[in-house]
Amino acid sequence: MIAEPSRPGHRDPEAGVTLVEMLVALVICALIGVAGLVMLDTILRIDRRTEVNLDRYADLDRAFLVVGRDILGADASGLRLDDAGLALATRTRDGLGLTIYRVEDGAFIRQTGAAKVDQALLMEVSGAEWRVLDDARTWHAGWPSEGAGREGPPPRGLELRLELSGPQGGTVRRVFRATAGATLGTGS
C-alpha cells in the first residue's frame, strides 16, 4: 500500500498527537484536579463544623438528661425557684438531699449533696431561666408561688431556657414533665 501524499489541512492518521492537543489535555486534567481539591477542602471544613456541632448537641443532651433525672427524683414540696436558680429536694440513699442549678462563670452548674459538690454540666452558658407550670397551667418565674408550694398541688412541669454563648450561641429551651403526686416524677 502506498501512502497518499499529504494534502494541506489534513494530518496523517498515524502521526500521533500535537503539542496543542497535549496542552489542552493537561489543562483539562489540571482543572479537574483543582476542582477535586476544592471539593475535598470544602468537605473537610463542613465535617469539622459538623463534628463541633454534634459535640455541642451531645453536651446539651447530657445536661438535659441529668436535669430530667433530678426532676423525676425530686420531692415536690422541696422545689424552690428564685433569682439564685432552681433548688430541688432530691432523694438519695441517705434521705433527702438538695440539688441546686445556677449559672456561674460561663458554666451551667449543678451543686449536689451536703458537701455542695459543683458539677459543670455545660460550658459557654451566659444565662439560665427557669419557669414552673402549675395545676392551672400558668407559668411562674418563682416557686412556691401564691396558692402553690408545700400545701398546694405540685407543679405540672418545669421549663429551662439556656442562653448559649460562643460560636454555637443562641437560646435552647427544654420543658420537663412533672407528674402529680408527692414527688415530681414517681407519682408516689
Sequence and secondary structure as in RCSB ss.txt:
>XXXX:A:sequence
MIAEPSRPGHRDPEAGVTLVEMLVALVICALIGVAGLVMLDTILRIDRRTEVNLDRYADLDRAFLVVGRDILGAD
ASGLRLDDAGLALATRTRDGLGLTIYRVEDGAFIRQTGAAKVDQALLMEVSGAEWRVLDDARTWHAGWPSEGAGR
EGPPPRGLELRLELSGPQGGTVRRVFRATAGATLGTGS
>XXXX:A:secstr
       TT   TTS   HHHHHHHHHHHHHHHHHHHHHHHHHHHHHHHHHHHHHHHHHHHHHHHHHHHHHHTEE
EEEEEEETTEEEEEEEETTEEEEEEEEEETTEEEEEETTTTEEEEEEESEEEEEEEEE TTS EESSBS TT SS
SS   SEEEEEEEE STT EEEEEEEE  SSSBSSS  
